[in-house]
Structure formats: structure tokens, C-alpha cells
Amino acid sequence: MDQFLEIVAAGCMIVGSLMSLIAGIGLLTFPDLLTRMHAATKPQVLGFLLLFIGLAIHLRSWQVVPVLALAWGVQLLTAPVSAHMIGRSGYRTKHVKRETLYSDELRTVVENASRQNKD
């Protein structure tokens, strides 16, 4: 049973590390802001979860589970919020290629805000 748990822990850590590596490679290779933002948030949160699960299985201590859950929860809350803020500021500073957007719902909000600032 111990060997099985070690194999599961190693598998979780390897897959989690690969997900984080994929996120880093995506940040370096993707061409524009929105695809980089997607690469930074989606695989990284799942990668951290798998790393933390593997670590919890490896350590086999209930004392580390709340700490790992708190760390993952903070990551789960901050990654989407920071990606949202980066995407919004990138849109407003014209770093987003608007012709590649399928649906541009933020355009009317930005136009209304800029019209109100001019008045």
C-alpha cells in the first residue's frame, strides 16, 4: 500500500509539474496578451492542485492539508482576478488585437467611460 501511495504521489507531482511547465512555455511562446493570459492561469491552477495533492499524499500528515488547501485556495482566487485585471488593462491600453476577438463586450463599456471622462 505504501508503494502504491508513493506512485500516486509521484504521478500527481509529475503531472502538476508538467502543467506548470506548460504554463511557463505558453507565457513565452504565445503571440498576444490574451493567449498568454490564458496560459498563465488555466494550467497553472490545476498544476498547483496536483502538486499539493501529491505533496499531501507523500507527507501523509493531516497537519499539512489545511496549509496546502489554503495555499491552493489563495492561488485559485488570485490567478483569475489578476488575469482579469491584466486583460482589462491590456484592452484599454490597446495591447489586445481587437480584430481577433470573437465577441467584444467590453467595447461599449470603455466607450461609455471615455465619453463620460471627456464631459
C-alpha positions as CSV (number, residue, x, y, z in Angstrom):
1,M,0.0,0.0,0.0
2,D,2.8,2.4,0.8
3,Q,4.4,1.8,-2.6
4,F,1.1,2.5,-4.3
5,L,0.6,5.8,-2.5
6,E,4.2,6.8,-3.4
7,I,3.5,6.0,-7.1
8,V,0.2,8.1,-6.9
9,A,2.1,11.0,-5.2
10,A,4.9,10.9,-7.8
11,G,2.3,10.8,-10.6
12,C,0.5,13.8,-9.2
13,M,3.7,15.7,-8.8
14,I,5.0,14.9,-12.2
15,V,1.7,15.8,-14.0
16,G,1.4,19.0,-11.8
17,S,5.0,20.0,-12.7
18,L,4.3,19.4,-16.4
19,M,1.2,21.6,-16.2
20,S,3.2,24.4,-14.6
21,L,5.9,23.9,-17.2
22,I,3.3,24.1,-20.0
23,A,2.0,27.4,-18.5
24,G,5.6,28.8,-18.5
25,I,6.2,27.7,-22.0
26,G,2.9,29.2,-23.1
27,L,3.8,32.6,-21.5
28,L,7.0,32.6,-23.6
29,T,5.7,31.4,-26.9
30,F,2.1,32.6,-27.4
31,P,1.8,35.6,-29.6
32,D,-0.6,38.0,-27.9
33,L,-1.8,39.1,-24.5
34,L,-5.0,37.2,-24.2
35,T,-3.5,33.8,-25.1
36,R,-0.6,34.4,-22.7
37,M,-3.1,35.3,-20.0
38,H,-4.9,32.0,-20.7
39,A,-1.7,30.1,-20.5
40,A,-0.8,31.7,-17.2
41,T,-4.0,30.9,-15.4
42,K,-5.6,27.7,-16.6
43,P,-2.9,25.0,-16.4
44,Q,-1.1,26.6,-13.5
45,V,-4.0,26.4,-11.1
46,L,-4.6,22.7,-11.9
47,G,-0.8,22.1,-11.8
48,F,-0.6,23.5,-8.3
49,L,-3.6,21.4,-7.2
50,L,-1.9,18.3,-8.4
51,L,1.4,19.2,-6.8
52,F,-0.3,19.9,-3.5
53,I,-2.3,16.6,-3.7
54,G,1.0,14.7,-4.4
55,L,2.7,16.5,-1.5
56,A,-0.1,15.7,0.9
57,I,-0.1,12.0,-0.1
58,H,3.7,11.9,0.2
59,L,3.8,13.6,3.6
60,R,0.8,11.6,5.0
61,S,0.2,14.1,7.7
62,W,-3.2,15.8,8.3
63,Q,-1.4,18.8,9.7
64,V,-0.2,20.0,6.2
65,V,-3.6,19.5,4.5
66,P,-5.1,22.9,5.8
67,V,-1.9,24.7,4.8
68,L,-1.9,23.2,1.3
69,A,-5.6,23.8,0.9
70,L,-5.1,27.5,2.0
71,A,-2.2,27.9,-0.4
72,W,-4.2,26.4,-3.3
73,G,-7.3,28.5,-2.4
74,V,-5.3,31.7,-2.5
75,Q,-3.9,30.7,-5.9
76,L,-7.4,29.8,-7.1
77,L,-8.7,33.2,-6.1
78,T,-5.7,35.4,-7.2
79,A,-4.9,33.9,-10.6
80,P,-8.3,34.6,-12.3
81,V,-8.6,38.1,-10.7
82,S,-5.1,39.1,-11.8
83,A,-5.7,37.7,-15.3
84,H,-8.9,39.7,-15.4
85,M,-7.2,42.9,-14.4
86,I,-4.3,42.3,-16.9
87,G,-6.7,41.6,-19.7
88,R,-8.8,44.7,-18.9
89,S,-5.8,47.0,-18.7
90,G,-4.3,45.5,-21.9
91,Y,-7.6,46.1,-23.6
92,R,-7.7,49.7,-22.5
93,T,-4.1,50.4,-23.4
94,K,-4.6,48.9,-26.9
95,H,-2.4,45.8,-26.4
96,V,-5.2,43.5,-27.4
97,K,-5.7,42.8,-31.1
98,R,-9.4,43.7,-31.3
99,E,-9.8,42.1,-34.8
100,T,-9.1,38.7,-33.3
101,L,-11.9,38.9,-30.7
102,Y,-14.9,36.8,-31.4
103,S,-17.2,39.0,-29.2
104,D,-16.1,42.4,-27.9
105,E,-18.4,43.1,-25.0
106,L,-16.1,45.5,-23.3
107,R,-16.1,48.0,-26.2
108,T,-19.3,49.7,-25.2
109,V,-18.2,49.9,-21.6
110,V,-14.9,51.5,-22.5
111,E,-16.6,53.9,-25.0
112,N,-19.1,55.0,-22.4
113,A,-16.4,55.5,-19.8
114,S,-14.2,57.5,-22.1
115,R,-17.3,59.6,-23.2
116,Q,-18.0,60.4,-19.5
117,N,-14.4,61.3,-18.8
118,K,-14.4,63.8,-21.7
119,D,-17.6,65.6,-20.4
